[in-house]
Amino acid sequence: MKSIGVVRHIDRLGRIVLPMELRKVFGIKQDDPLEIYVDEDKIILKQYKPACIFCGNAKEMVSYKGQNICKKCLEELKAQEE
């Protein structure tokens, strides 16, 4: 894990501000949803992308290695392996 040397304080409502530079690098805009994960003693923020990474479909999703794939694209991938 890489430190960027920025320290932020939590306000009275439990909020923190993500530095603008990080938001630009990761393409995070106002009102974008973020997922919150916990890994042992770490809190991880990840952009929430509920749609298929290949076609953008948001129906019948399957999660594979942290990525969302619709069943149609998953079947196409399986067919290519055969």
mmCIF file of the N, C-alpha and C atoms, coordinates in Angstrom:
data_MODEL
# 
_entry.id   MODEL 
# 
loop_
_atom_site.group_PDB 
_atom_site.id 
_atom_site.type_symbol 
_atom_site.label_atom_id 
_atom_site.label_alt_id 
_atom_site.label_comp_id 
_atom_site.label_asym_id 
_atom_site.label_entity_id 
_atom_site.label_seq_id 
_atom_site.pdbx_PDB_ins_code 
_atom_site.Cartn_x 
_atom_site.Cartn_y 
_atom_site.Cartn_z 
_atom_site.occupancy 
_atom_site.B_iso_or_equiv 
_atom_site.pdbx_formal_charge 
_atom_site.auth_seq_id 
_atom_site.auth_comp_id 
_atom_site.auth_asym_id 
_atom_site.auth_atom_id 
_atom_site.pdbx_PDB_model_num 
ATOM 1   N N  . MET A 1 1  ? 0.848   -1.176  0.000   1.00 0.00 ? 1  MET A N  1 
ATOM 2   C CA . MET A 1 1  ? 0.000   0.000   0.000   1.00 0.00 ? 1  MET A CA 1 
ATOM 3   C C  . MET A 1 1  ? 0.891   1.236   0.000   1.00 0.00 ? 1  MET A C  1 
ATOM 4   N N  . LYS A 1 2  ? 0.504   2.241   -0.742  1.00 0.00 ? 2  LYS A N  1 
ATOM 5   C CA . LYS A 1 2  ? 1.333   3.429   -0.942  1.00 0.00 ? 2  LYS A CA 1 
ATOM 6   C C  . LYS A 1 2  ? 0.756   4.624   -0.171  1.00 0.00 ? 2  LYS A C  1 
ATOM 7   N N  . SER A 1 3  ? 1.575   5.299   0.594   1.00 0.00 ? 3  SER A N  1 
ATOM 8   C CA . SER A 1 3  ? 1.158   6.510   1.296   1.00 0.00 ? 3  SER A CA 1 
ATOM 9   C C  . SER A 1 3  ? 1.384   7.715   0.395   1.00 0.00 ? 3  SER A C  1 
ATOM 10  N N  . ILE A 1 4  ? 0.414   8.629   0.378   1.00 0.00 ? 4  ILE A N  1 
ATOM 11  C CA . ILE A 1 4  ? 0.578   9.834   -0.433  1.00 0.00 ? 4  ILE A CA 1 
ATOM 12  C C  . ILE A 1 4  ? 0.932   11.042  0.426   1.00 0.00 ? 4  ILE A C  1 
ATOM 13  N N  . GLY A 1 5  ? 1.101   10.814  1.729   1.00 0.00 ? 5  GLY A N  1 
ATOM 14  C CA . GLY A 1 5  ? 1.553   11.873  2.616   1.00 0.00 ? 5  GLY A CA 1 
ATOM 15  C C  . GLY A 1 5  ? 0.495   12.899  2.991   1.00 0.00 ? 5  GLY A C  1 
ATOM 16  N N  . VAL A 1 6  ? -0.774  12.553  2.840   1.00 0.00 ? 6  VAL A N  1 
ATOM 17  C CA . VAL A 1 6  ? -1.857  13.477  3.175   1.00 0.00 ? 6  VAL A CA 1 
ATOM 18  C C  . VAL A 1 6  ? -2.584  12.946  4.400   1.00 0.00 ? 6  VAL A C  1 
ATOM 19  N N  . VAL A 1 7  ? -2.790  13.808  5.373   1.00 0.00 ? 7  VAL A N  1 
ATOM 20  C CA . VAL A 1 7  ? -3.546  13.447  6.573   1.00 0.00 ? 7  VAL A CA 1 
ATOM 21  C C  . VAL A 1 7  ? -4.794  14.306  6.620   1.00 0.00 ? 7  VAL A C  1 
ATOM 22  N N  . ARG A 1 8  ? -5.929  13.683  6.833   1.00 0.00 ? 8  ARG A N  1 
ATOM 23  C CA . ARG A 1 8  ? -7.206  14.396  6.948   1.00 0.00 ? 8  ARG A CA 1 
ATOM 24  C C  . ARG A 1 8  ? -7.822  14.070  8.298   1.00 0.00 ? 8  ARG A C  1 
ATOM 25  N N  . HIS A 1 9  ? -8.508  15.043  8.869   1.00 0.00 ? 9  HIS A N  1 
ATOM 26  C CA . HIS A 1 9  ? -9.204  14.840  10.141  1.00 0.00 ? 9  HIS A CA 1 
ATOM 27  C C  . HIS A 1 9  ? -10.672 14.529  9.875   1.00 0.00 ? 9  HIS A C  1 
ATOM 28  N N  . ILE A 1 10 ? -11.254 13.739  10.741  1.00 0.00 ? 10 ILE A N  1 
ATOM 29  C CA . ILE A 1 10 ? -12.678 13.412  10.650  1.00 0.00 ? 10 ILE A CA 1 
ATOM 30  C C  . ILE A 1 10 ? -13.449 14.508  11.372  1.00 0.00 ? 10 ILE A C  1 
ATOM 31  N N  . ASP A 1 11 ? -14.510 15.029  10.720  1.00 0.00 ? 11 ASP A N  1 
ATOM 32  C CA . ASP A 1 11 ? -15.291 16.090  11.367  1.00 0.00 ? 11 ASP A CA 1 
ATOM 33  C C  . ASP A 1 11 ? -16.286 15.485  12.366  1.00 0.00 ? 11 ASP A C  1 
ATOM 34  N N  . ARG A 1 12 ? -17.089 16.337  12.999  1.00 0.00 ? 12 ARG A N  1 
ATOM 35  C CA . ARG A 1 12 ? -18.013 15.889  14.046  1.00 0.00 ? 12 ARG A CA 1 
ATOM 36  C C  . ARG A 1 12 ? -19.066 14.919  13.525  1.00 0.00 ? 12 ARG A C  1 
ATOM 37  N N  . LEU A 1 13 ? -19.335 14.934  12.234  1.00 0.00 ? 13 LEU A N  1 
ATOM 38  C CA . LEU A 1 13 ? -20.320 14.033  11.646  1.00 0.00 ? 13 LEU A CA 1 
ATOM 39  C C  . LEU A 1 13 ? -19.688 12.761  11.078  1.00 0.00 ? 13 LEU A C  1 
ATOM 40  N N  . GLY A 1 14 ? -18.369 12.595  11.292  1.00 0.00 ? 14 GLY A N  1 
ATOM 41  C CA . GLY A 1 14 ? -17.679 11.392  10.827  1.00 0.00 ? 14 GLY A CA 1 
ATOM 42  C C  . GLY A 1 14 ? -17.233 11.455  9.383   1.00 0.00 ? 14 GLY A C  1 
ATOM 43  N N  . ARG A 1 15 ? -17.193 12.641  8.807   1.00 0.00 ? 15 ARG A N  1 
ATOM 44  C CA . ARG A 1 15 ? -16.827 12.792  7.389   1.00 0.00 ? 15 ARG A CA 1 
ATOM 45  C C  . ARG A 1 15 ? -15.355 13.140  7.229   1.00 0.00 ? 15 ARG A C  1 
ATOM 46  N N  . ILE A 1 16 ? -14.796 12.743  6.079   1.00 0.00 ? 16 ILE A N  1 
ATOM 47  C CA . ILE A 1 16 ? -13.460 13.179  5.680   1.00 0.00 ? 16 ILE A CA 1 
ATOM 48  C C  . ILE A 1 16 ? -13.565 13.719  4.257   1.00 0.00 ? 16 ILE A C  1 
ATOM 49  N N  . VAL A 1 17 ? -12.602 14.526  3.860   1.00 0.00 ? 17 VAL A N  1 
ATOM 50  C CA . VAL A 1 17 ? -12.567 15.064  2.502   1.00 0.00 ? 17 VAL A CA 1 
ATOM 51  C C  . VAL A 1 17 ? -11.452 14.363  1.745   1.00 0.00 ? 17 VAL A C  1 
ATOM 52  N N  . LEU A 1 18 ? -11.798 13.789  0.594   1.00 0.00 ? 18 LEU A N  1 
ATOM 53  C CA . LEU A 1 18 ? -10.769 13.207  -0.270  1.00 0.00 ? 18 LEU A CA 1 
ATOM 54  C C  . LEU A 1 18 ? -10.101 14.331  -1.043  1.00 0.00 ? 18 LEU A C  1 
ATOM 55  N N  . PRO A 1 19 ? -8.778  14.364  -1.075  1.00 0.00 ? 19 PRO A N  1 
ATOM 56  C CA . PRO A 1 19 ? -8.083  15.428  -1.791  1.00 0.00 ? 19 PRO A CA 1 
ATOM 57  C C  . PRO A 1 19 ? -8.496  15.477  -3.266  1.00 0.00 ? 19 PRO A C  1 
ATOM 58  N N  . MET A 1 20 ? -8.603  16.681  -3.798  1.00 0.00 ? 20 MET A N  1 
ATOM 59  C CA . MET A 1 20 ? -9.014  16.882  -5.175  1.00 0.00 ? 20 MET A CA 1 
ATOM 60  C C  . MET A 1 20 ? -8.110  16.132  -6.144  1.00 0.00 ? 20 MET A C  1 
ATOM 61  N N  . GLU A 1 21 ? -6.812  16.104  -5.859  1.00 0.00 ? 21 GLU A N  1 
ATOM 62  C CA . GLU A 1 21 ? -5.881  15.414  -6.743  1.00 0.00 ? 21 GLU A CA 1 
ATOM 63  C C  . GLU A 1 21 ? -6.249  13.937  -6.878  1.00 0.00 ? 21 GLU A C  1 
ATOM 64  N N  . LEU A 1 22 ? -6.605  13.291  -5.765  1.00 0.00 ? 22 LEU A N  1 
ATOM 65  C CA . LEU A 1 22 ? -7.002  11.885  -5.803  1.00 0.00 ? 22 LEU A CA 1 
ATOM 66  C C  . LEU A 1 22 ? -8.308  11.701  -6.558  1.00 0.00 ? 22 LEU A C  1 
ATOM 67  N N  . ARG A 1 23 ? -9.251  12.597  -6.332  1.00 0.00 ? 23 ARG A N  1 
ATOM 68  C CA . ARG A 1 23 ? -10.532 12.494  -7.042  1.00 0.00 ? 23 ARG A CA 1 
ATOM 69  C C  . ARG A 1 23 ? -10.315 12.619  -8.547  1.00 0.00 ? 23 ARG A C  1 
ATOM 70  N N  . LYS A 1 24 ? -9.420  13.503  -8.965  1.00 0.00 ? 24 LYS A N  1 
ATOM 71  C CA . LYS A 1 24 ? -9.137  13.658  -10.396 1.00 0.00 ? 24 LYS A CA 1 
ATOM 72  C C  . LYS A 1 24 ? -8.471  12.410  -10.963 1.00 0.00 ? 24 LYS A C  1 
ATOM 73  N N  . VAL A 1 25 ? -7.477  11.885  -10.272 1.00 0.00 ? 25 VAL A N  1 
ATOM 74  C CA . VAL A 1 25 ? -6.751  10.706  -10.739 1.00 0.00 ? 25 VAL A CA 1 
ATOM 75  C C  . VAL A 1 25 ? -7.696  9.513   -10.915 1.00 0.00 ? 25 VAL A C  1 
ATOM 76  N N  . PHE A 1 26 ? -8.631  9.341   -9.967  1.00 0.00 ? 26 PHE A N  1 
ATOM 77  C CA . PHE A 1 26 ? -9.530  8.193   -10.006 1.00 0.00 ? 26 PHE A CA 1 
ATOM 78  C C  . PHE A 1 26 ? -10.870 8.497   -10.671 1.00 0.00 ? 26 PHE A C  1 
ATOM 79  N N  . GLY A 1 27 ? -11.044 9.723   -11.147 1.00 0.00 ? 27 GLY A N  1 
ATOM 80  C CA . GLY A 1 27 ? -12.281 10.076  -11.840 1.00 0.00 ? 27 GLY A CA 1 
ATOM 81  C C  . GLY A 1 27 ? -13.499 10.089  -10.936 1.00 0.00 ? 27 GLY A C  1 
ATOM 82  N N  . ILE A 1 28 ? -13.318 10.449  -9.682  1.00 0.00 ? 28 ILE A N  1 
ATOM 83  C CA . ILE A 1 28 ? -14.426 10.491  -8.719  1.00 0.00 ? 28 ILE A CA 1 
ATOM 84  C C  . ILE A 1 28 ? -15.032 11.882  -8.743  1.00 0.00 ? 28 ILE A C  1 
ATOM 85  N N  . LYS A 1 29 ? -16.333 11.936  -8.999  1.00 0.00 ? 29 LYS A N  1 
ATOM 86  C CA . LYS A 1 29 ? -17.042 13.215  -9.069  1.00 0.00 ? 29 LYS A CA 1 
ATOM 87  C C  . LYS A 1 29 ? -18.025 13.335  -7.911  1.00 0.00 ? 29 LYS A C  1 
ATOM 88  N N  . GLN A 1 30 ? -18.524 14.535  -7.705  1.00 0.00 ? 30 GLN A N  1 
ATOM 89  C CA . GLN A 1 30 ? -19.508 14.771  -6.647  1.00 0.00 ? 30 GLN A CA 1 
ATOM 90  C C  . GLN A 1 30 ? -20.691 13.817  -6.821  1.00 0.00 ? 30 GLN A C  1 
ATOM 91  N N  . ASP A 1 31 ? -21.149 13.247  -5.750  1.00 0.00 ? 31 ASP A N  1 
ATOM 92  C CA . ASP A 1 31 ? -22.278 12.310  -5.694  1.00 0.00 ? 31 ASP A CA 1 
ATOM 93  C C  . ASP A 1 31 ? -21.975 10.924  -6.264  1.00 0.00 ? 31 ASP A C  1 
ATOM 94  N N  . ASP A 1 32 ? -20.726 10.644  -6.678  1.00 0.00 ? 32 ASP A N  1 
ATOM 95  C CA . ASP A 1 32 ? -20.380 9.289   -7.110  1.00 0.00 ? 32 ASP A CA 1 
ATOM 96  C C  . ASP A 1 32 ? -20.420 8.358   -5.897  1.00 0.00 ? 32 ASP A C  1 
ATOM 97  N N  . PRO A 1 33 ? -20.960 7.144   -6.068  1.00 0.00 ? 33 PRO A N  1 
ATOM 98  C CA . PRO A 1 33 ? -20.993 6.207   -4.941  1.00 0.00 ? 33 PRO A CA 1 
ATOM 99  C C  . PRO A 1 33 ? -19.638 5.529   -4.740  1.00 0.00 ? 33 PRO A C  1 
ATOM 100 N N  . LEU A 1 34 ? -19.291 5.314   -3.486  1.00 0.00 ? 34 LEU A N  1 
ATOM 101 C CA . LEU A 1 34 ? -18.073 4.596   -3.126  1.00 0.00 ? 34 LEU A CA 1 
ATOM 102 C C  . LEU A 1 34 ? -18.459 3.427   -2.217  1.00 0.00 ? 34 LEU A C  1 
ATOM 103 N N  . GLU A 1 35 ? -17.829 2.274   -2.431  1.00 0.00 ? 35 GLU A N  1 
ATOM 104 C CA . GLU A 1 35 ? -18.019 1.130   -1.548  1.00 0.00 ? 35 GLU A CA 1 
ATOM 105 C C  . GLU A 1 35 ? -16.974 1.202   -0.444  1.00 0.00 ? 35 GLU A C  1 
ATOM 106 N N  . ILE A 1 36 ? -17.347 0.722   0.735   1.00 0.00 ? 36 ILE A N  1 
ATOM 107 C CA . ILE A 1 36 ? -16.433 0.721   1.875   1.00 0.00 ? 36 ILE A CA 1 
ATOM 108 C C  . ILE A 1 36 ? -16.156 -0.733  2.248   1.00 0.00 ? 36 ILE A C  1 
ATOM 109 N N  . TYR A 1 37 ? -14.876 -1.097  2.284   1.00 0.00 ? 37 TYR A N  1 
ATOM 110 C CA . TYR A 1 37 ? -14.443 -2.430  2.659   1.00 0.00 ? 37 TYR A CA 1 
ATOM 111 C C  . TYR A 1 37 ? -13.554 -2.332  3.894   1.00 0.00 ? 37 TYR A C  1 
ATOM 112 N N  . VAL A 1 38 ? -13.478 -3.421  4.638   1.00 0.00 ? 38 VAL A N  1 
ATOM 113 C CA . VAL A 1 38 ? -12.570 -3.510  5.773   1.00 0.00 ? 38 VAL A CA 1 
ATOM 114 C C  . VAL A 1 38 ? -11.685 -4.726  5.550   1.00 0.00 ? 38 VAL A C  1 
ATOM 115 N N  . ASP A 1 39 ? -10.383 -4.538  5.663   1.00 0.00 ? 39 ASP A N  1 
ATOM 116 C CA . ASP A 1 39 ? -9.414  -5.621  5.533   1.00 0.00 ? 39 ASP A CA 1 
ATOM 117 C C  . ASP A 1 39 ? -8.487  -5.548  6.727   1.00 0.00 ? 39 ASP A C  1 
ATOM 118 N N  . GLU A 1 40 ? -8.746  -6.404  7.706   1.00 0.00 ? 40 GLU A N  1 
ATOM 119 C CA . GLU A 1 40 ? -8.028  -6.396  8.981   1.00 0.00 ? 40 GLU A CA 1 
ATOM 120 C C  . GLU A 1 40 ? -8.103  -5.002  9.601   1.00 0.00 ? 40 GLU A C  1 
ATOM 121 N N  . ASP A 1 41 ? -6.996  -4.258  9.593   1.00 0.00 ? 41 ASP A N  1 
ATOM 122 C CA . ASP A 1 41 ? -6.993  -2.930  10.226  1.00 0.00 ? 41 ASP A CA 1 
ATOM 123 C C  . ASP A 1 41 ? -7.058  -1.799  9.204   1.00 0.00 ? 41 ASP A C  1 
ATOM 124 N N  . LYS A 1 42 ? -7.491  -2.111  7.979   1.00 0.00 ? 42 LYS A N  1 
ATOM 125 C CA . LYS A 1 42 ? -7.550  -1.094  6.922   1.00 0.00 ? 42 LYS A CA 1 
ATOM 126 C C  . LYS A 1 42 ? -8.998  -0.822  6.523   1.00 0.00 ? 42 LYS A C  1 
ATOM 127 N N  . ILE A 1 43 ? -9.282  0.431   6.216   1.00 0.00 ? 43 ILE A N  1 
ATOM 128 C CA . ILE A 1 43 ? -10.555 0.825   5.621   1.00 0.00 ? 43 ILE A CA 1 
ATOM 129 C C  . ILE A 1 43 ? -10.263 1.159   4.171   1.00 0.00 ? 43 ILE A C  1 
ATOM 130 N N  . ILE A 1 44 ? -10.971 0.519   3.244   1.00 0.00 ? 44 ILE A N  1 
ATOM 131 C CA . ILE A 1 44 ? -10.711 0.674   1.821   1.00 0.00 ? 44 ILE A CA 1 
ATOM 132 C C  . ILE A 1 44 ? -11.926 1.283   1.140   1.00 0.00 ? 44 ILE A C  1 
ATOM 133 N N  . LEU A 1 45 ? -11.713 2.341   0.378   1.00 0.00 ? 45 LEU A N  1 
ATOM 134 C CA . LEU A 1 45 ? -12.767 2.950   -0.426  1.00 0.00 ? 45 LEU A CA 1 
ATOM 135 C C  . LEU A 1 45 ? -12.566 2.536   -1.869  1.00 0.00 ? 45 LEU A C  1 
ATOM 136 N N  . LYS A 1 46 ? -13.658 2.132   -2.528  1.00 0.00 ? 46 LYS A N  1 
ATOM 137 C CA . LYS A 1 46 ? -13.578 1.706   -3.919  1.00 0.00 ? 46 LYS A CA 1 
ATOM 138 C C  . LYS A 1 46 ? -14.771 2.282   -4.665  1.00 0.00 ? 46 LYS A C  1 
ATOM 139 N N  . GLN A 1 47 ? -14.527 2.739   -5.894  1.00 0.00 ? 47 GLN A N  1 
ATOM 140 C CA . GLN A 1 47 ? -15.622 3.254   -6.701  1.00 0.00 ? 47 GLN A CA 1 
ATOM 141 C C  . GLN A 1 47 ? -16.640 2.145   -6.908  1.00 0.00 ? 47 GLN A C  1 
ATOM 142 N N  . TYR A 1 48 ? -17.915 2.473   -6.721  1.00 0.00 ? 48 TYR A N  1 
ATOM 143 C CA . TYR A 1 48 ? -18.988 1.498   -6.865  1.00 0.00 ? 48 TYR A CA 1 
ATOM 144 C C  . TYR A 1 48 ? -19.429 1.461   -8.316  1.00 0.00 ? 48 TYR A C  1 
ATOM 145 N N  . LYS A 1 49 ? -19.251 0.310   -8.942  1.00 0.00 ? 49 LYS A N  1 
ATOM 146 C CA . LYS A 1 49 ? -19.629 0.122   -10.340 1.00 0.00 ? 49 LYS A CA 1 
ATOM 147 C C  . LYS A 1 49 ? -20.479 -1.135  -10.433 1.00 0.00 ? 49 LYS A C  1 
ATOM 148 N N  . PRO A 1 50 ? -21.803 -0.984  -10.371 1.00 0.00 ? 50 PRO A N  1 
ATOM 149 C CA . PRO A 1 50 ? -22.667 -2.155  -10.337 1.00 0.00 ? 50 PRO A CA 1 
ATOM 150 C C  . PRO A 1 50 ? -22.854 -2.847  -11.688 1.00 0.00 ? 50 PRO A C  1 
ATOM 151 N N  . ALA A 1 51 ? -22.459 -2.248  -12.774 1.00 0.00 ? 51 ALA A N  1 
ATOM 152 C CA . ALA A 1 51 ? -22.705 -2.801  -14.109 1.00 0.00 ? 51 ALA A CA 1 
ATOM 153 C C  . ALA A 1 51 ? -21.551 -3.690  -14.559 1.00 0.00 ? 51 ALA A C  1 
ATOM 154 N N  . CYS A 1 52 ? -21.826 -4.492  -15.587 1.00 0.00 ? 52 CYS A N  1 
ATOM 155 C CA . CYS A 1 52 ? -20.838 -5.391  -16.192 1.00 0.00 ? 52 CYS A CA 1 
ATOM 156 C C  . CYS A 1 52 ? -19.661 -4.577  -16.737 1.00 0.00 ? 52 CYS A C  1 
ATOM 157 N N  . ILE A 1 53 ? -18.450 -5.031  -16.451 1.00 0.00 ? 53 ILE A N  1 
ATOM 158 C CA . ILE A 1 53 ? -17.261 -4.297  -16.902 1.00 0.00 ? 53 ILE A CA 1 
ATOM 159 C C  . ILE A 1 53 ? -17.073 -4.391  -18.409 1.00 0.00 ? 53 ILE A C  1 
ATOM 160 N N  . PHE A 1 54 ? -17.739 -5.350  -19.064 1.00 0.00 ? 54 PHE A N  1 
ATOM 161 C CA . PHE A 1 54 ? -17.585 -5.514  -20.504 1.00 0.00 ? 54 PHE A CA 1 
ATOM 162 C C  . PHE A 1 54 ? -18.666 -4.795  -21.303 1.00 0.00 ? 54 PHE A C  1 
ATOM 163 N N  . CYS A 1 55 ? -19.939 -5.000  -20.934 1.00 0.00 ? 55 CYS A N  1 
ATOM 164 C CA . CYS A 1 55 ? -21.025 -4.464  -21.765 1.00 0.00 ? 55 CYS A CA 1 
ATOM 165 C C  . CYS A 1 55 ? -21.858 -3.373  -21.087 1.00 0.00 ? 55 CYS A C  1 
ATOM 166 N N  . GLY A 1 56 ? -21.677 -3.178  -19.772 1.00 0.00 ? 56 GLY A N  1 
ATOM 167 C CA . GLY A 1 56 ? -22.430 -2.141  -19.070 1.00 0.00 ? 56 GLY A CA 1 
ATOM 168 C C  . GLY A 1 56 ? -23.803 -2.573  -18.589 1.00 0.00 ? 56 GLY A C  1 
ATOM 169 N N  . ASN A 1 57 ? -24.206 -3.806  -18.874 1.00 0.00 ? 57 ASN A N  1 
ATOM 170 C CA . ASN A 1 57 ? -25.494 -4.330  -18.429 1.00 0.00 ? 57 ASN A CA 1 
ATOM 171 C C  . ASN A 1 57 ? -25.491 -4.439  -16.900 1.00 0.00 ? 57 ASN A C  1 
ATOM 172 N N  . ALA A 1 58 ? -26.617 -4.101  -16.267 1.00 0.00 ? 58 ALA A N  1 
ATOM 173 C CA . ALA A 1 58 ? -26.689 -4.165  -14.808 1.00 0.00 ? 58 ALA A CA 1 
ATOM 174 C C  . ALA A 1 58 ? -27.611 -5.277  -14.319 1.00 0.00 ? 58 ALA A C  1 
ATOM 175 N N  . LYS A 1 59 ? -28.021 -6.189  -15.224 1.00 0.00 ? 59 LYS A N  1 
ATOM 176 C CA . LYS A 1 59 ? -28.916 -7.286  -14.844 1.00 0.00 ? 59 LYS A CA 1 
ATOM 177 C C  . LYS A 1 59 ? -28.150 -8.594  -14.747 1.00 0.00 ? 59 LYS A C  1 
ATOM 178 N N  . GLU A 1 60 ? -28.579 -9.454  -13.837 1.00 0.00 ? 60 GLU A N  1 
ATOM 179 C CA . GLU A 1 60 ? -28.001 -10.789 -13.653 1.00 0.00 ? 60 GLU A CA 1 
ATOM 180 C C  . GLU A 1 60 ? -26.485 -10.737 -13.503 1.00 0.00 ? 60 GLU A C  1 
ATOM 181 N N  . MET A 1 61 ? -26.029 -10.023 -12.484 1.00 0.00 ? 61 MET A N  1 
ATOM 182 C CA . MET A 1 61 ? -24.602 -9.816  -12.281 1.00 0.00 ? 61 MET A CA 1 
ATOM 183 C C  . MET A 1 61 ? -23.974 -10.961 -11.482 1.00 0.00 ? 61 MET A C  1 
ATOM 184 N N  . VAL A 1 62 ? -22.720 -11.254 -11.790 1.00 0.00 ? 62 VAL A N  1 
ATOM 185 C CA . VAL A 1 62 ? -21.902 -12.203 -11.062 1.00 0.00 ? 62 VAL A CA 1 
ATOM 186 C C  . VAL A 1 62 ? -20.617 -11.468 -10.703 1.00 0.00 ? 62 VAL A C  1 
ATOM 187 N N  . SER A 1 63 ? -20.161 -11.628 -9.475  1.00 0.00 ? 63 SER A N  1 
ATOM 188 C CA . SER A 1 63 ? -18.912 -10.989 -9.065  1.00 0.00 ? 63 SER A CA 1 
ATOM 189 C C  . SER A 1 63 ? -17.767 -11.983 -9.241  1.00 0.00 ? 63 SER A C  1 
ATOM 190 N N  . TYR A 1 64 ? -16.707 -11.564 -9.935  1.00 0.00 ? 64 TYR A N  1 
ATOM 191 C CA . TYR A 1 64 ? -15.538 -12.408 -10.147 1.00 0.00 ? 64 TYR A CA 1 
ATOM 192 C C  . TYR A 1 64 ? -14.285 -11.590 -9.878  1.00 0.00 ? 64 TYR A C  1 
ATOM 193 N N  . LYS A 1 65 ? -13.563 -11.994 -8.852  1.00 0.00 ? 65 LYS A N  1 
ATOM 194 C CA . LYS A 1 65 ? -12.334 -11.304 -8.445  1.00 0.00 ? 65 LYS A CA 1 
ATOM 195 C C  . LYS A 1 65 ? -12.551 -9.802  -8.285  1.00 0.00 ? 65 LYS A C  1 
ATOM 196 N N  . GLY A 1 66 ? -13.659 -9.438  -7.652  1.00 0.00 ? 66 GLY A N  1 
ATOM 197 C CA . GLY A 1 66 ? -13.941 -8.041  -7.363  1.00 0.00 ? 66 GLY A CA 1 
ATOM 198 C C  . GLY A 1 66 ? -14.527 -7.254  -8.519  1.00 0.00 ? 66 GLY A C  1 
ATOM 199 N N  . GLN A 1 67 ? -14.799 -7.912  -9.639  1.00 0.00 ? 67 GLN A N  1 
ATOM 200 C CA . GLN A 1 67 ? -15.363 -7.235  -10.808 1.00 0.00 ? 67 GLN A CA 1 
ATOM 201 C C  . GLN A 1 67 ? -16.750 -7.797  -11.098 1.00 0.00 ? 67 GLN A C  1 
ATOM 202 N N  . ASN A 1 68 ? -17.640 -6.952  -11.598 1.00 0.00 ? 68 ASN A N  1 
ATOM 203 C CA . ASN A 1 68 ? -18.983 -7.388  -11.953 1.00 0.00 ? 68 ASN A CA 1 
ATOM 204 C C  . ASN A 1 68 ? -19.048 -7.772  -13.417 1.00 0.00 ? 68 ASN A C  1 
ATOM 205 N N  . ILE A 1 69 ? -19.596 -8.958  -13.673 1.00 0.00 ? 69 ILE A N  1 
ATOM 206 C CA . ILE A 1 69 ? -19.749 -9.460  -15.037 1.00 0.00 ? 69 ILE A CA 1 
ATOM 207 C C  . ILE A 1 69 ? -21.171 -9.996  -15.163 1.00 0.00 ? 69 ILE A C  1 
ATOM 208 N N  . CYS A 1 70 ? -21.860 -9.627  -16.244 1.00 0.00 ? 70 CYS A N  1 
ATOM 209 C CA . CYS A 1 70 ? -23.210 -10.161 -16.443 1.00 0.00 ? 70 CYS A CA 1 
ATOM 210 C C  . CYS A 1 70 ? -23.101 -11.610 -16.910 1.00 0.00 ? 70 CYS A C  1 
ATOM 211 N N  . LYS A 1 71 ? -24.189 -12.368 -16.727 1.00 0.00 ? 71 LYS A N  1 
ATOM 212 C CA . LYS A 1 71 ? -24.159 -13.784 -17.083 1.00 0.00 ? 71 LYS A CA 1 
ATOM 213 C C  . LYS A 1 71 ? -23.920 -14.008 -18.578 1.00 0.00 ? 71 LYS A C  1 
ATOM 214 N N  . LYS A 1 72 ? -24.417 -13.117 -19.422 1.00 0.00 ? 72 LYS A N  1 
ATOM 215 C CA . LYS A 1 72 ? -24.212 -13.258 -20.861 1.00 0.00 ? 72 LYS A CA 1 
ATOM 216 C C  . LYS A 1 72 ? -22.728 -13.168 -21.213 1.00 0.00 ? 72 LYS A C  1 
ATOM 217 N N  . CYS A 1 73 ? -22.040 -12.153 -20.690 1.00 0.00 ? 73 CYS A N  1 
ATOM 218 C CA . CYS A 1 73 ? -20.607 -11.998 -20.969 1.00 0.00 ? 73 CYS A CA 1 
ATOM 219 C C  . CYS A 1 73 ? -19.807 -13.151 -20.360 1.00 0.00 ? 73 CYS A C  1 
ATOM 220 N N  . LEU A 1 74 ? -20.224 -13.630 -19.199 1.00 0.00 ? 74 LEU A N  1 
ATOM 221 C CA . LEU A 1 74 ? -19.552 -14.756 -18.566 1.00 0.00 ? 74 LEU A CA 1 
ATOM 222 C C  . LEU A 1 74 ? -19.656 -15.996 -19.447 1.00 0.00 ? 74 LEU A C  1 
ATOM 223 N N  . GLU A 1 75 ? -20.832 -16.239 -20.012 1.00 0.00 ? 75 GLU A N  1 
ATOM 224 C CA . GLU A 1 75 ? -21.009 -17.377 -20.918 1.00 0.00 ? 75 GLU A CA 1 
ATOM 225 C C  . GLU A 1 75 ? -20.145 -17.223 -22.170 1.00 0.00 ? 75 GLU A C  1 
ATOM 226 N N  . GLU A 1 76 ? -20.044 -16.001 -22.698 1.00 0.00 ? 76 GLU A N  1 
ATOM 227 C CA . GLU A 1 76 ? -19.196 -15.760 -23.863 1.00 0.00 ? 76 GLU A CA 1 
ATOM 228 C C  . GLU A 1 76 ? -17.725 -16.042 -23.546 1.00 0.00 ? 76 GLU A C  1 
ATOM 229 N N  . LEU A 1 77 ? -17.300 -15.648 -22.359 1.00 0.00 ? 77 LEU A N  1 
ATOM 230 C CA . LEU A 1 77 ? -15.913 -15.913 -21.953 1.00 0.00 ? 77 LEU A CA 1 
ATOM 231 C C  . LEU A 1 77 ? -15.656 -17.418 -21.832 1.00 0.00 ? 77 LEU A C  1 
ATOM 232 N N  . LYS A 1 78 ? -16.615 -18.113 -21.250 1.00 0.00 ? 78 LYS A N  1 
ATOM 233 C CA . LYS A 1 78 ? -16.470 -19.572 -21.116 1.00 0.00 ? 78 LYS A CA 1 
ATOM 234 C C  . LYS A 1 78 ? -16.385 -20.224 -22.495 1.00 0.00 ? 78 LYS A C  1 
ATOM 235 N N  . ALA A 1 79 ? -17.208 -19.750 -23.441 1.00 0.00 ? 79 ALA A N  1 
ATOM 236 C CA . ALA A 1 79 ? -17.212 -20.317 -24.783 1.00 0.00 ? 79 ALA A CA 1 
ATOM 237 C C  . ALA A 1 79 ? -15.887 -20.099 -25.499 1.00 0.00 ? 79 ALA A C  1 
ATOM 238 N N  . GLN A 1 80 ? -15.222 -18.986 -25.237 1.00 0.00 ? 80 GLN A N  1 
ATOM 239 C CA . GLN A 1 80 ? -13.933 -18.690 -25.878 1.00 0.00 ? 80 GLN A CA 1 
ATOM 240 C C  . GLN A 1 80 ? -12.839 -19.629 -25.380 1.00 0.00 ? 80 GLN A C  1 
ATOM 241 N N  . GLU A 1 81 ? -12.973 -20.072 -24.131 1.00 0.00 ? 81 GLU A N  1 
ATOM 242 C CA . GLU A 1 81 ? -11.964 -20.961 -23.553 1.00 0.00 ? 81 GLU A CA 1 
ATOM 243 C C  . GLU A 1 81 ? -12.042 -22.376 -24.122 1.00 0.00 ? 81 GLU A C  1 
ATOM 244 N N  . GLU A 1 82 ? -13.192 -22.742 -24.659 1.00 0.00 ? 82 GLU A N  1 
ATOM 245 C CA . GLU A 1 82 ? -13.392 -24.114 -25.153 1.00 0.00 ? 82 GLU A CA 1 
ATOM 246 C C  . GLU A 1 82 ? -12.794 -24.340 -26.500 1.00 0.00 ? 82 GLU A C  1 
# 
